[in-house]
């Protein structure tokens, strides 16, 4: 899916606490700077992607390898905590000087879903890379992730290409959306 970053991205606010609570949890947002951030990211990632065979098994070594890449910036990871507990994350991947920003990870802890945290973090992250010179954002999402696709579409992302991965006999194929290259489609 793809989103032009020509115009400012309007910020979104998270929704108040869960029904029946009298006090909203304290929300903080930071980057991926130290060991605590890394541990919180990995715990959140594992909970959010428990169903996903690759993303849900990300290890500290995997994370450290990504942090060593030239495209990594701690400021491009937007890690939200509610009352000090990891709740949601948006990670943007952008090569230095590139006009394209990839939405690399969007995850919300199952206990924090439905509060608008992913939307709030994603608009914040996209506006930051837009102000830093990115002209387009792209992302790859499994088409059967209906909630994620709906979120991206409400923010203006549009499908540019669909890839179908074939599954074993009797299993449903998984489709992912990919951006269309210039001159395609």
PELINJO-V234738 format. One record per residue. RES is the residue in one letter. PHI is phi in whole degrees, -180 to 180 (none if undefined). BURIAL is I if it has 24 or more other ideal C-beta (glycine too) atoms within 12 Angstrom, else O. Layout:
# PELINJO-V234738
res=RES phi=PHI burial=BURIAL
res=RES phi=PHI burial=BURIAL
This chain:
# PELINJO-V234738
res=X phi=none burial=I
res=X phi=-142 burial=I
res=X phi=-137 burial=I
res=X phi=-67 burial=O
res=X phi=-111 burial=I
res=X phi=-72 burial=O
res=X phi=-113 burial=O
res=X phi=-56 burial=O
res=X phi=-94 burial=I
res=X phi=-68 burial=O
res=X phi=-68 burial=O
res=X phi=-121 burial=O
res=X phi=-104 burial=O
res=X phi=-69 burial=I
res=X phi=-78 burial=O
res=X phi=-61 burial=O
res=X phi=-58 burial=O
res=X phi=-62 burial=O
res=X phi=-56 burial=O
res=X phi=89 burial=O
res=X phi=-100 burial=O
res=X phi=-93 burial=O
res=X phi=-128 burial=O
res=X phi=-72 burial=O
res=X phi=-67 burial=O
res=X phi=-79 burial=O
res=X phi=-103 burial=I
res=X phi=-128 burial=O
res=X phi=-131 burial=I
res=X phi=-142 burial=I
res=X phi=-105 burial=I
res=X phi=-115 burial=I
res=X phi=-109 burial=O
res=X phi=-138 burial=O
res=X phi=-63 burial=O
res=X phi=-64 burial=O
res=X phi=-60 burial=I
res=X phi=-64 burial=I
res=X phi=-64 burial=O
res=X phi=-65 burial=I
res=X phi=-59 burial=I
res=X phi=-64 burial=I
res=X phi=-65 burial=I
res=X phi=-63 burial=I
res=X phi=-59 burial=I
res=X phi=-64 burial=I
res=X phi=-69 burial=I
res=X phi=-69 burial=I
res=X phi=-114 burial=I
res=X phi=-57 burial=O
res=X phi=-86 burial=O
res=X phi=-99 burial=O
res=X phi=-65 burial=O
res=X phi=-99 burial=O
res=X phi=-63 burial=I
res=X phi=-74 burial=O
res=X phi=-110 burial=O
res=X phi=-57 burial=I
res=X phi=-103 burial=O
res=X phi=-63 burial=O
res=X phi=-64 burial=O
res=X phi=-60 burial=O
res=X phi=-63 burial=I
res=X phi=-63 burial=O
res=X phi=-64 burial=O
res=X phi=-68 burial=I
res=X phi=-67 burial=I
res=X phi=-86 burial=O
res=X phi=-71 burial=O
res=X phi=-65 burial=O
res=X phi=-83 burial=O
res=X phi=-75 burial=I
res=X phi=-138 burial=I
res=X phi=-57 burial=O
res=X phi=-72 burial=O
res=X phi=-86 burial=I
res=X phi=-107 burial=I
res=X phi=-110 burial=I
res=X phi=-105 burial=I
res=X phi=-96 burial=I
res=X phi=-123 burial=I
res=X phi=-109 burial=I
res=X phi=50 burial=O
res=X phi=85 burial=O
res=X phi=-100 burial=O
res=X phi=-61 burial=I
res=X phi=-122 burial=I
res=X phi=-159 burial=I
res=X phi=-148 burial=I
res=X phi=-129 burial=I
res=X phi=-123 burial=I
res=X phi=-104 burial=I
res=X phi=-112 burial=I
res=X phi=-148 burial=I
res=X phi=-67 burial=O
res=X phi=-53 burial=O
res=X phi=80 burial=O
res=X phi=-77 burial=O
res=X phi=-87 burial=O
res=X phi=-112 burial=I
res=X phi=-113 burial=I
res=X phi=-99 burial=I
res=X phi=-75 burial=I
res=X phi=-85 burial=I
res=X phi=-142 burial=I
res=X phi=-131 burial=I
res=X phi=-146 burial=I
res=X phi=-128 burial=I
res=X phi=-60 burial=I
res=X phi=-52 burial=O
res=X phi=-74 burial=O
res=X phi=-109 burial=I
res=X phi=-66 burial=I
res=X phi=86 burial=O
res=X phi=-104 burial=I
res=X phi=80 burial=I
res=X phi=-68 burial=I
res=X phi=-62 burial=I
res=X phi=-62 burial=I
res=X phi=-62 burial=I
res=X phi=-68 burial=I
res=X phi=-66 burial=I
res=X phi=-66 burial=I
res=X phi=-63 burial=I
res=X phi=-66 burial=I
res=X phi=-65 burial=I
res=X phi=-66 burial=I
res=X phi=-63 burial=I
res=X phi=-73 burial=I
res=X phi=-63 burial=I
res=X phi=-65 burial=O
res=X phi=-91 burial=O
res=X phi=110 burial=O
res=X phi=-68 burial=I
res=X phi=-111 burial=O
res=X phi=-149 burial=I
res=X phi=-115 burial=I
res=X phi=-130 burial=I
res=X phi=-151 burial=I
res=X phi=-121 burial=I
res=X phi=-142 burial=I
res=X phi=-72 burial=I
res=X phi=-61 burial=I
res=X phi=-84 burial=O
res=X phi=-87 burial=I
res=X phi=-56 burial=O
res=X phi=-62 burial=O
res=X phi=-66 burial=I
res=X phi=-59 burial=I
res=X phi=-61 burial=O
res=X phi=-58 burial=I
res=X phi=-63 burial=I
res=X phi=-66 burial=O
res=X phi=-66 burial=O
res=X phi=-88 burial=I
res=X phi=106 burial=O
res=X phi=-66 burial=I
res=X phi=-130 burial=O
res=X phi=-67 burial=I
res=X phi=-113 burial=I
res=X phi=-163 burial=O
res=X phi=-123 burial=O
res=X phi=-111 burial=O
res=X phi=-114 burial=O
res=X phi=-98 burial=O
res=X phi=-83 burial=O
res=X phi=-107 burial=O
res=X phi=-61 burial=O
res=X phi=-53 burial=O
res=X phi=91 burial=O
res=X phi=-101 burial=O
res=X phi=-73 burial=O
res=X phi=-68 burial=O
res=X phi=-105 burial=O
res=X phi=-110 burial=O
res=X phi=-128 burial=O
res=X phi=-98 burial=I
res=X phi=-134 burial=I
res=X phi=-72 burial=I
res=X phi=-86 burial=O
res=X phi=-75 burial=O
res=X phi=-52 burial=O
res=X phi=87 burial=O
res=X phi=-97 burial=O
res=X phi=74 burial=O
